[in-house]
Amino acid sequence: MKELSVIVVVADGLGDRPVPSLGMKTPLELVDFSSVADVVSKSAVGLWDPIQPGIRPGSDTAHLALFGVNPLNNYPGRGPFEAIGAGATLKPGDLAFRGNFATVNSDLIVVDRRAGRKILEAKQLVEYLNGNIGEIDGVKVEIYHTTEHRVAVVFRGEDLSDAVSDTDPHTEGVRVLEAAPLASSESAARTARVVNAFTKRVHELLRDYLVNTRKSERDLPPANIVLLRGAGKMVRYPKLQERRELKIERSVAISATALVKGVCTLLGFEAVTPEGATGGVDSDLIAKARVAVDYYRRGYDLIYIHVKGTDSASHDGNPSAKIAVIEKLLKAVSYLVDRVDLEKTVIAVLGDHTTPVMVRDHTSDPVPVMIYAPGIMADGFTKLSEREARRGSLGRLRNTELFGILMDYSSRAEKFGA
């Protein structure tokens, strides 16, 4: 059987719950699907639990499962993915965190966990910190800007432990946390001390930095601290090209999100960020579709497009922004459909997890998914939503099962057994 090209399009945090202000409908139910109704009608529809029912997935663990790696008992923490996606080269023993620029008051009470989210001076702030922090107790610190308010922080030194708690309280109106050892070892205790010294040093450097002084004068939230979470050490996963049960040689991930690029890089993808792709609600999604078509025409086996804006809108509790991003995404999907050979292509559109706008965080709700493939038993729906997905023929998939189905329909999975 001839292998087919596979295009996977993920709207981060796509799934939702009924929203009172939307007449108890979800944002997805109010989206205009007319531009892609034909391909949806020729697709099979269902639900996907990225991990398993009842477990709230992170974007990193969801992406591992999406591409065939079971993250249960095989997860190092989010930090290394974020750092690799931001351009860091991690060495054995390196400790990495994901982080936020945030705004705190003089008592270190968190006023804004994202310091206004869109920080135009973020790269300047990172350069300033990297030029002034130096080493902490013999541990070298490197900070990398990812997107918007997000950073990755790498600690490099002897005998570091990832058994330390977050400094990010994950909410506003409370004090920045002190990192604490999560294991009874001197390594964990020392690492916690280094992390706390880092937090103090960063705040001292940023508190009176001219950039932040000027932001405060304009009544903008100053980025005067870095909150850390998701400590982890480097781990190696088999790359898609190394997996003998798969027929994949070339794959590309098109994303502006460091975390996603980091996961995909570890799994063997090339990672590309087109001009105009921001990782926010303002991202140029047609630019991503153009790049996808280019790689498709160059014969890549697996092409992945990641859209972060849906999740950003969800975390902000903004249903109208979420609807707008989904509609932008569907125009990009329509652009793709018009420029590929549907007799030689498998296309999947889905979310990586559910982020309800009323919750403003990830939940364990399964996410809707549609799969188009030549000869697939189509469900005949004209739109994709959480309710339609519950009636779809794909049923309720979990963990790596979705990837297996994509590989089967594209004839890229080896037969199991004789």
PETAMO-V132605 format. One record per pair of residues at least 12 apart in sequence whose ideal C-beta (glycine too) atoms are under 10 Angstrom apart, sorted by the first residue. I is the first residue (numbers start at 0). J is the second residue. Records with the same first field share a line. If there is no record, write none. Layout:
I->J ; J
This chain:
0->409 ; 410 ; 411
1->343 ; 409 ; 410
2->246 ; 247 ; 248 ; 300 ; 343 ; 345 ; 406 ; 409 ; 410 ; 411 ; 412
3->300 ; 340 ; 342 ; 343 ; 344 ; 345 ; 346 ; 372 ; 373 ; 405 ; 408 ; 409 ; 410 ; 411
4->294 ; 295 ; 296 ; 298 ; 299 ; 300 ; 301 ; 302 ; 339 ; 340 ; 343 ; 344 ; 345 ; 346 ; 409 ; 411
5->247 ; 250 ; 299 ; 300 ; 301 ; 302 ; 303 ; 344 ; 345 ; 346 ; 347 ; 372 ; 402 ; 405 ; 406 ; 408 ; 409 ; 411
6->288 ; 291 ; 292 ; 294 ; 295 ; 299 ; 301 ; 302 ; 303 ; 304 ; 332 ; 335 ; 336 ; 339 ; 344 ; 345 ; 346 ; 347 ; 348 ; 371 ; 405 ; 409
7->65 ; 66 ; 250 ; 252 ; 301 ; 302 ; 303 ; 304 ; 305 ; 345 ; 346 ; 347 ; 348 ; 349 ; 370 ; 401 ; 402 ; 405
8->253 ; 284 ; 287 ; 288 ; 291 ; 302 ; 303 ; 304 ; 305 ; 306 ; 328 ; 329 ; 331 ; 332 ; 335 ; 346 ; 347 ; 348 ; 349 ; 369
9->58 ; 61 ; 62 ; 65 ; 254 ; 259 ; 303 ; 304 ; 305 ; 306 ; 307 ; 309 ; 328 ; 347 ; 348 ; 349 ; 350 ; 351 ; 352 ; 366 ; 368
10->27 ; 284 ; 304 ; 305 ; 306 ; 307 ; 308 ; 309 ; 310 ; 321 ; 324 ; 325 ; 327 ; 328 ; 329 ; 332 ; 348 ; 349 ; 350 ; 351 ; 366 ; 367
11->58 ; 61 ; 62 ; 254 ; 256 ; 258 ; 259 ; 278 ; 305 ; 306 ; 307 ; 308 ; 309 ; 310 ; 311 ; 312 ; 313 ; 324 ; 350 ; 351 ; 352 ; 354
12->58 ; 61 ; 306 ; 307 ; 308 ; 309 ; 310 ; 311 ; 312 ; 313 ; 314 ; 321 ; 324 ; 350 ; 351 ; 352 ; 353 ; 354 ; 355 ; 356 ; 360 ; 361 ; 362 ; 366
13->25 ; 26 ; 27 ; 306 ; 309 ; 310 ; 313 ; 321 ; 324 ; 325 ; 328 ; 348 ; 349 ; 350 ; 351 ; 352 ; 353 ; 354 ; 366 ; 367 ; 368 ; 383 ; 385
14->26 ; 27 ; 46 ; 47 ; 309 ; 313 ; 349 ; 350 ; 351 ; 352 ; 353 ; 354 ; 355 ; 361 ; 362 ; 364 ; 365 ; 366 ; 367 ; 368 ; 384 ; 385 ; 388
15->27 ; 28 ; 309 ; 313 ; 318 ; 321 ; 350 ; 353 ; 354 ; 355 ; 356 ; 357 ; 358 ; 362 ; 364 ; 366 ; 367 ; 384 ; 385
16->353 ; 354 ; 355 ; 356 ; 357 ; 358 ; 362 ; 364 ; 385
17->355 ; 357 ; 385 ; 386
18->316 ; 318 ; 321 ; 355 ; 356 ; 357
19->318 ; 357
20->318 ; 319 ; 356 ; 357
21->318 ; 319 ; 322 ; 356
24->318 ; 384 ; 385 ; 386
25->318 ; 321 ; 322 ; 353 ; 355 ; 356 ; 367 ; 384 ; 385 ; 386
26->309 ; 312 ; 313 ; 317 ; 318 ; 319 ; 320 ; 321 ; 322 ; 323 ; 324 ; 325 ; 326 ; 355 ; 356 ; 384 ; 385
27->309 ; 321 ; 322 ; 325 ; 350 ; 367 ; 382 ; 383 ; 384 ; 385 ; 386 ; 387 ; 388
28->322 ; 382 ; 383 ; 384 ; 385 ; 386 ; 387
29->318 ; 319 ; 321 ; 322 ; 325 ; 326 ; 384
30->321 ; 322 ; 323 ; 324 ; 325 ; 326 ; 328 ; 329 ; 382 ; 383 ; 384
31->322 ; 325 ; 326 ; 329 ; 382
32->325 ; 326 ; 329 ; 332 ; 333 ; 380 ; 381 ; 382 ; 383 ; 384
33->329 ; 333 ; 381 ; 382
34->326 ; 329 ; 330 ; 331 ; 332 ; 333 ; 334 ; 336 ; 337
35->328 ; 329 ; 330 ; 331 ; 332 ; 333 ; 335 ; 336 ; 346 ; 348 ; 369 ; 371 ; 381 ; 382 ; 383
36->329 ; 333 ; 380 ; 381 ; 382
37->333 ; 336 ; 341 ; 371 ; 381
38->332 ; 333 ; 335 ; 336 ; 337 ; 341 ; 346 ; 348 ; 369 ; 371 ; 377
39->329 ; 332 ; 348 ; 369 ; 371 ; 377 ; 378 ; 379 ; 380 ; 381 ; 382 ; 383 ; 387
40->371 ; 377 ; 378 ; 379 ; 380 ; 381 ; 382
41->341 ; 346 ; 369 ; 371 ; 372 ; 373 ; 375 ; 377 ; 378 ; 379 ; 380
42->346 ; 347 ; 348 ; 368 ; 369 ; 370 ; 371 ; 372 ; 375 ; 376 ; 377 ; 378 ; 379 ; 380 ; 383 ; 391 ; 392 ; 393
43->368 ; 369 ; 370 ; 371 ; 372 ; 375 ; 376 ; 377 ; 378 ; 379 ; 380 ; 391 ; 392 ; 393 ; 394 ; 404 ; 408
44->348 ; 349 ; 367 ; 368 ; 369 ; 370 ; 377 ; 378 ; 379 ; 380 ; 382 ; 383 ; 384 ; 387 ; 388 ; 389 ; 390 ; 391 ; 392 ; 393 ; 394
45->349 ; 365 ; 366 ; 367 ; 368 ; 369 ; 370 ; 378 ; 387 ; 388 ; 389 ; 390 ; 391 ; 392 ; 393 ; 394 ; 395 ; 396 ; 401 ; 404
46->349 ; 364 ; 365 ; 366 ; 367 ; 368 ; 385 ; 388 ; 389 ; 391 ; 393 ; 394 ; 395 ; 396 ; 397 ; 401
47->61 ; 64 ; 65 ; 347 ; 349 ; 350 ; 351 ; 352 ; 365 ; 366 ; 367 ; 368 ; 388 ; 393 ; 394 ; 395 ; 396 ; 397 ; 398 ; 400 ; 401 ; 404
48->61 ; 64 ; 352 ; 353 ; 363 ; 364 ; 365 ; 366 ; 395 ; 396 ; 397 ; 398 ; 400 ; 401
49->61 ; 62 ; 63 ; 64 ; 65 ; 70 ; 349 ; 350 ; 351 ; 352 ; 353 ; 361 ; 363 ; 365 ; 366 ; 396 ; 397 ; 398 ; 399 ; 401
50->63 ; 64 ; 69 ; 70 ; 71 ; 74 ; 352 ; 363 ; 397 ; 398
51->64 ; 69 ; 71 ; 363 ; 397 ; 398
52->363 ; 364 ; 365 ; 395 ; 397
53->363
54->70 ; 71 ; 363 ; 397 ; 398
55->352 ; 353 ; 360 ; 361 ; 362 ; 363 ; 364
56->70 ; 351 ; 352 ; 353 ; 361 ; 362 ; 363 ; 366 ; 398
57->70 ; 74 ; 76 ; 77 ; 80 ; 229 ; 258 ; 351 ; 352 ; 361
58->77 ; 80 ; 81 ; 256 ; 258 ; 259 ; 262 ; 305 ; 307 ; 310 ; 351 ; 352 ; 354 ; 361
59->74 ; 75 ; 76 ; 77 ; 78 ; 79 ; 80 ; 81 ; 84 ; 97 ; 229 ; 231 ; 258 ; 259 ; 261 ; 262 ; 351
60->73 ; 74 ; 77 ; 80 ; 262 ; 351 ; 352 ; 398
61->259 ; 262 ; 350 ; 351 ; 352 ; 361 ; 366 ; 398
62->80 ; 252 ; 254 ; 258 ; 259 ; 261 ; 262 ; 263 ; 265 ; 266 ; 303 ; 305 ; 351 ; 352
63->80 ; 236 ; 262 ; 265 ; 266 ; 398 ; 399 ; 402
64->351 ; 397 ; 398 ; 399 ; 400 ; 401 ; 402
65->262 ; 263 ; 266 ; 303 ; 347 ; 349 ; 351 ; 398 ; 399 ; 401 ; 402 ; 405
66->236 ; 239 ; 247 ; 250 ; 252 ; 262 ; 263 ; 265 ; 266 ; 267 ; 268 ; 301 ; 303 ; 399 ; 401 ; 402 ; 405
67->236 ; 237 ; 239 ; 242 ; 244 ; 245 ; 247 ; 266 ; 398 ; 399 ; 400 ; 401 ; 402 ; 403 ; 405 ; 406 ; 412
68->236 ; 237 ; 239 ; 242 ; 262 ; 265 ; 266 ; 398 ; 399 ; 402
69->398 ; 399
70->236 ; 262 ; 398 ; 399
71->398
73->234 ; 236
74->231 ; 234
75->95 ; 161 ; 229 ; 230 ; 231 ; 232 ; 233 ; 234 ; 235 ; 236 ; 265
76->94 ; 95 ; 96 ; 97 ; 161 ; 228 ; 229 ; 230 ; 231 ; 232 ; 234
77->95 ; 96 ; 97 ; 151 ; 228 ; 229 ; 230 ; 231 ; 258 ; 261 ; 262
78->93 ; 94 ; 95 ; 96 ; 97 ; 98 ; 151 ; 152 ; 153 ; 154 ; 161 ; 227 ; 228 ; 229 ; 230 ; 231 ; 232 ; 233 ; 258 ; 261
79->93 ; 94 ; 95 ; 96 ; 97 ; 151 ; 153 ; 161 ; 229 ; 230 ; 231 ; 232 ; 233 ; 234 ; 258 ; 261 ; 262 ; 265
80->95 ; 97 ; 151 ; 229 ; 231 ; 234 ; 257 ; 258 ; 259 ; 260 ; 261 ; 262 ; 263 ; 264 ; 265
81->95 ; 96 ; 97 ; 98 ; 143 ; 145 ; 149 ; 150 ; 151 ; 152 ; 153 ; 228 ; 229 ; 231 ; 256 ; 257 ; 258 ; 259 ; 260 ; 261 ; 262
82->94 ; 95 ; 96 ; 97 ; 141 ; 142 ; 143 ; 145 ; 150 ; 151 ; 152 ; 153 ; 231 ; 233 ; 257 ; 258 ; 261
83->95 ; 143 ; 151 ; 153 ; 233 ; 257 ; 258 ; 260 ; 261 ; 262 ; 263 ; 264 ; 265 ; 270
84->97 ; 143 ; 145 ; 146 ; 151 ; 252 ; 254 ; 255 ; 256 ; 257 ; 258 ; 259 ; 260 ; 261 ; 262 ; 263 ; 264 ; 265 ; 270 ; 272
85->97 ; 125 ; 141 ; 142 ; 143 ; 144 ; 145 ; 146 ; 149 ; 150 ; 151 ; 152 ; 153 ; 256 ; 257 ; 258 ; 260 ; 261
86->143 ; 144 ; 145 ; 151 ; 257 ; 260 ; 261 ; 270
87->141 ; 142 ; 143 ; 151 ; 152 ; 153 ; 155 ; 233 ; 257 ; 261
88->141 ; 153
89->153 ; 155 ; 231 ; 232 ; 233 ; 234 ; 261 ; 265
90->153 ; 155 ; 233
91->232 ; 233 ; 235
92->154 ; 155 ; 156 ; 157 ; 158 ; 159 ; 232 ; 233
93->139 ; 141 ; 153 ; 154 ; 155 ; 156 ; 159 ; 231 ; 232 ; 233
94->138 ; 152 ; 153 ; 154 ; 155 ; 156 ; 159 ; 160 ; 161 ; 163 ; 190 ; 193 ; 194 ; 230 ; 231 ; 232 ; 233
95->141 ; 143 ; 151 ; 152 ; 153 ; 154 ; 155 ; 161 ; 227 ; 229 ; 230 ; 231 ; 232 ; 233 ; 261
96->142 ; 150 ; 151 ; 152 ; 153 ; 154 ; 161 ; 163 ; 165 ; 166 ; 167 ; 178 ; 194 ; 197 ; 225 ; 226 ; 227 ; 228 ; 229 ; 230 ; 231
97->145 ; 149 ; 150 ; 151 ; 152 ; 165 ; 167 ; 226 ; 227 ; 228 ; 229 ; 230 ; 231 ; 257 ; 258 ; 261
98->142 ; 143 ; 145 ; 148 ; 149 ; 150 ; 151 ; 152 ; 165 ; 166 ; 167 ; 197 ; 198 ; 201 ; 224 ; 225 ; 226 ; 227 ; 228 ; 229
99->111 ; 112 ; 113 ; 114 ; 116 ; 118 ; 147 ; 148 ; 149 ; 150 ; 167 ; 222 ; 224 ; 225 ; 226 ; 227 ; 228
100->112 ; 113 ; 114 ; 115 ; 116 ; 118 ; 120 ; 121 ; 124 ; 125 ; 144 ; 147 ; 148 ; 149 ; 150 ; 201 ; 205 ; 211 ; 220 ; 221 ; 222 ; 223 ; 224 ; 225 ; 226
101->113 ; 114 ; 115 ; 148 ; 166 ; 167 ; 168 ; 171 ; 175 ; 220 ; 221 ; 222 ; 223 ; 224 ; 225 ; 226
102->114 ; 115 ; 148 ; 171 ; 211 ; 214 ; 215 ; 219 ; 220 ; 221 ; 222 ; 223 ; 224
103->171 ; 174 ; 175 ; 202 ; 205 ; 206 ; 220 ; 221 ; 223 ; 224 ; 226
104->174 ; 223
105->206 ; 223
106->174 ; 175
107->173 ; 174 ; 175 ; 176 ; 177 ; 198 ; 199 ; 202 ; 223 ; 224
108->168 ; 171 ; 172 ; 173 ; 174 ; 175
109->167 ; 168 ; 169 ; 170 ; 171 ; 172 ; 173 ; 174 ; 175 ; 176 ; 224 ; 226
110->171 ; 172 ; 220 ; 221 ; 223
111->148 ; 171 ; 220 ; 221 ; 222
112->148 ; 167 ; 168 ; 169 ; 170 ; 171 ; 226 ; 314
113->147 ; 148 ; 149 ; 171 ; 220 ; 222 ; 226 ; 311 ; 314 ; 315
114->147 ; 148 ; 205 ; 211 ; 214 ; 219 ; 220 ; 221 ; 222 ; 223 ; 224 ; 225 ; 226
115->147 ; 148 ; 214 ; 219 ; 220 ; 221 ; 222
116->146 ; 147 ; 148 ; 149 ; 220 ; 279 ; 311 ; 314 ; 315
117->146 ; 147 ; 148 ; 277 ; 279 ; 280 ; 281
118->144 ; 146 ; 147 ; 148 ; 149 ; 150 ; 210 ; 214 ; 219 ; 220 ; 221 ; 222
119->210 ; 214 ; 219
120->208 ; 210 ; 211 ; 213 ; 214 ; 221 ; 222
121->144 ; 145 ; 146 ; 147 ; 148 ; 149 ; 150 ; 210 ; 222
122->144
123->144 ; 208 ; 210
124->142 ; 144 ; 150 ; 201 ; 204 ; 205 ; 208 ; 210 ; 211 ; 222 ; 223 ; 225
125->141 ; 142 ; 143 ; 144 ; 145 ; 150 ; 151 ; 152 ; 225
126->142 ; 144
127->142 ; 204 ; 205 ; 208 ; 209 ; 210
128->140 ; 141 ; 142 ; 150 ; 152 ; 197 ; 200 ; 201 ; 204 ; 205 ; 208 ; 225
129->141 ; 142 ; 143
130->204
131->200 ; 201 ; 203 ; 204 ; 205 ; 208
132->152 ; 196 ; 197 ; 200 ; 201 ; 204
133->200
134->155 ; 156 ; 193
135->154 ; 156 ; 192 ; 193 ; 194 ; 195 ; 196 ; 197 ; 199 ; 200
136->156 ; 189 ; 190 ; 192 ; 193 ; 196 ; 197
137->156 ; 157 ; 189 ; 193
138->154 ; 155 ; 156 ; 157 ; 158 ; 159 ; 189 ; 190 ; 192 ; 193 ; 194 ; 196 ; 197
139->153 ; 154 ; 155 ; 156
140->152 ; 153 ; 154 ; 155 ; 156 ; 193 ; 194 ; 196 ; 197 ; 200 ; 201
141->153 ; 154 ; 155
142->197 ; 201 ; 225
143->257
144->257
145->255 ; 256 ; 257 ; 258 ; 260 ; 261 ; 278
146->254 ; 255 ; 256 ; 257 ; 258 ; 272 ; 276 ; 277 ; 278 ; 279 ; 282 ; 307 ; 311
147->255 ; 256 ; 277 ; 278 ; 279 ; 307 ; 311
148->220 ; 222 ; 225 ; 226
149->256 ; 257 ; 258 ; 278
150->222 ; 225 ; 226 ; 227 ; 257
151->227 ; 229 ; 257 ; 258 ; 261
152->194 ; 197 ; 201 ; 225 ; 227 ; 230
153->233
154->190 ; 193 ; 194 ; 197 ; 227 ; 230
156->189 ; 190 ; 193
157->186 ; 189
158->184 ; 185 ; 186 ; 187 ; 189 ; 190
159->186 ; 187 ; 189 ; 190 ; 193 ; 194 ; 230 ; 232
160->180 ; 181 ; 182 ; 184 ; 185 ; 186 ; 187 ; 188 ; 189 ; 190 ; 191 ; 230 ; 232
161->181 ; 182 ; 186 ; 187 ; 190 ; 229 ; 230 ; 231 ; 232 ; 233
162->179 ; 180 ; 181 ; 182 ; 183 ; 184 ; 186 ; 187 ; 188 ; 190 ; 191 ; 230
163->178 ; 179 ; 180 ; 181 ; 182 ; 186 ; 187 ; 188 ; 189 ; 190 ; 191 ; 192 ; 193 ; 194 ; 195 ; 227 ; 230
164->176 ; 177 ; 178 ; 179 ; 180 ; 181 ; 187 ; 191 ; 194 ; 227 ; 228 ; 230
165->178 ; 179 ; 194 ; 226 ; 227 ; 228 ; 229 ; 230
166->178 ; 179 ; 191 ; 194 ; 195 ; 197 ; 198 ; 224 ; 225 ; 226 ; 227 ; 228
167->224 ; 225 ; 226 ; 227 ; 228 ; 229
168->226 ; 228
169->226 ; 228 ; 360
175->195 ; 198 ; 199 ; 202 ; 224 ; 225 ; 226 ; 227
176->195 ; 198 ; 226 ; 227 ; 228
177->191 ; 192 ; 194 ; 195 ; 198 ; 199
178->190 ; 191 ; 192 ; 193 ; 194 ; 195 ; 196 ; 197 ; 198 ; 227 ; 230
179->191 ; 194 ; 195
180->192
181->230
190->230
191->230
194->227 ; 230
197->225 ; 227
198->224 ; 225 ; 226 ; 227
199->224
200->225
201->223 ; 224 ; 225 ; 226 ; 227
202->223 ; 224 ; 225
203->223 ; 224
204->223 ; 224
205->221 ; 222 ; 223 ; 224 ; 225
206->221 ; 223 ; 224
207->221 ; 223
208->221 ; 222 ; 223
210->222 ; 223
211->223
229->258
233->265
234->265
235->265
236->262 ; 265 ; 266 ; 267
237->265 ; 266 ; 267
238->250 ; 264 ; 265 ; 266 ; 267 ; 268
239->263 ; 266 ; 267 ; 268 ; 300 ; 301 ; 402 ; 406 ; 411
240->266 ; 267 ; 268 ; 300
241->266 ; 267
242->266 ; 267 ; 406 ; 413
243->413
244->403 ; 406 ; 411 ; 412 ; 413 ; 414 ; 415
245->300 ; 301 ; 402 ; 406 ; 411 ; 412 ; 413
246->300 ; 406 ; 409 ; 410 ; 411 ; 412 ; 413
247->267 ; 268 ; 299 ; 300 ; 301 ; 406 ; 409 ; 411 ; 412
248->267 ; 298 ; 299 ; 300 ; 301 ; 411
249->267 ; 268 ; 269 ; 294 ; 297 ; 298 ; 299 ; 300 ; 301 ; 302
250->263 ; 266 ; 267 ; 268 ; 269 ; 294 ; 299 ; 300 ; 301 ; 302 ; 303
251->263 ; 268 ; 269 ; 270 ; 271 ; 290 ; 291 ; 293 ; 294 ; 295 ; 297 ; 299 ; 300 ; 301 ; 302 ; 303 ; 304
252->264 ; 266 ; 267 ; 268 ; 269 ; 270 ; 271 ; 272 ; 301 ; 302 ; 303 ; 304 ; 305
253->268 ; 269 ; 270 ; 271 ; 272 ; 273 ; 276 ; 286 ; 287 ; 288 ; 289 ; 290 ; 291 ; 293 ; 294 ; 302 ; 303 ; 304 ; 305 ; 306
254->268 ; 270 ; 271 ; 272 ; 273 ; 276 ; 278 ; 282 ; 287 ; 303 ; 304 ; 305 ; 306 ; 307
255->271 ; 272 ; 273 ; 275 ; 276 ; 277 ; 278 ; 279 ; 282 ; 283 ; 286 ; 287 ; 305 ; 306 ; 307 ; 308
256->272 ; 276 ; 277 ; 278 ; 279 ; 282 ; 305 ; 306 ; 307 ; 310 ; 311
257->270 ; 272 ; 278
258->278 ; 305 ; 307
259->278 ; 303 ; 305 ; 306 ; 307 ; 351
260->272 ; 305
262->305
263->303 ; 305
266->303
267->301
268->299 ; 301 ; 302 ; 303
269->294 ; 299
270->303
271->287 ; 290 ; 291 ; 293 ; 294 ; 303
272->286 ; 287 ; 290
273->285 ; 286 ; 287 ; 288 ; 289 ; 290 ; 291 ; 293
274->286 ; 290
275->287 ; 289
276->290 ; 304 ; 305 ; 306 ; 307
277->307 ; 308 ; 311
278->305 ; 306 ; 307 ; 308 ; 310 ; 311
279->307 ; 308 ; 311 ; 312 ; 320 ; 324
280->306 ; 307 ; 308 ; 309 ; 310 ; 311 ; 312 ; 315 ; 317 ; 320 ; 321 ; 323 ; 324 ; 327
281->308 ; 311 ; 324 ; 327
282->306 ; 307 ; 308 ; 311 ; 324 ; 327 ; 328 ; 331
283->327 ; 331
284->304 ; 306 ; 308 ; 324 ; 327 ; 328 ; 329 ; 330 ; 331 ; 332 ; 334
285->327 ; 330 ; 331 ; 333 ; 334 ; 335
286->331
287->304 ; 305 ; 306 ; 328 ; 331 ; 334 ; 335
288->304 ; 328 ; 330 ; 331 ; 332 ; 333 ; 334 ; 335 ; 336 ; 337 ; 338
289->331 ; 334 ; 335 ; 338
290->302 ; 304
291->303 ; 304 ; 331 ; 334 ; 335 ; 338 ; 339
292->334 ; 335 ; 337 ; 338 ; 339
293->338
295->335 ; 338 ; 339 ; 340 ; 343 ; 344
296->338 ; 339
300->409 ; 411
301->345 ; 405 ; 406 ; 409 ; 411
302->335 ; 339 ; 344 ; 346
303->347
304->328 ; 331 ; 332 ; 335 ; 348
305->351
306->324 ; 325 ; 327 ; 328 ; 331 ; 350 ; 351
307->324
308->320 ; 321 ; 323 ; 324 ; 325 ; 327 ; 328
309->321 ; 322 ; 323 ; 324 ; 325 ; 327 ; 328 ; 350 ; 351 ; 354
310->324 ; 350 ; 351 ; 352 ; 354 ; 361
311->324 ; 354
312->324 ; 325 ; 354 ; 356
313->350 ; 352 ; 353 ; 354 ; 355 ; 356 ; 357 ; 358 ; 359 ; 360 ; 361
314->354 ; 356 ; 358 ; 359 ; 360 ; 361
315->356 ; 359
316->355 ; 356 ; 357 ; 358 ; 359
317->356 ; 359
318->355 ; 356 ; 357
319->356
320->356
321->354 ; 355 ; 356
322->356
325->350 ; 383
328->348
329->348 ; 382 ; 383
332->346 ; 348
335->348
336->371
340->373
341->371 ; 372 ; 373
342->373 ; 374
343->373 ; 409
344->371 ; 372 ; 373 ; 409
345->370 ; 371 ; 372 ; 373 ; 375 ; 404 ; 405 ; 406 ; 407 ; 408 ; 409 ; 410 ; 411
346->369 ; 370 ; 371 ; 372 ; 405
347->368 ; 369 ; 370 ; 371 ; 372 ; 401 ; 402 ; 404 ; 405 ; 408
348->367 ; 368 ; 369 ; 370 ; 371 ; 383
349->366 ; 367 ; 368 ; 369 ; 370 ; 383 ; 388 ; 401
350->364 ; 365 ; 366 ; 367 ; 368 ; 383 ; 385
351->366
352->364 ; 365 ; 366
353->365 ; 366 ; 367 ; 385
354->366
364->385
365->385 ; 388 ; 389 ; 395 ; 396 ; 397
366->385 ; 388 ; 401
367->383 ; 384 ; 385 ; 386 ; 387 ; 388 ; 389 ; 391 ; 393
368->383 ; 388 ; 391 ; 393 ; 396 ; 401 ; 404
369->382 ; 383 ; 387 ; 388 ; 391 ; 393
370->391 ; 393 ; 401 ; 404 ; 405 ; 408
371->408
372->404 ; 405 ; 407 ; 408 ; 409 ; 410
373->408 ; 409
374->408
375->392 ; 393 ; 404 ; 408
376->392 ; 393
377->392
378->390 ; 391 ; 392 ; 393
379->392
403->415
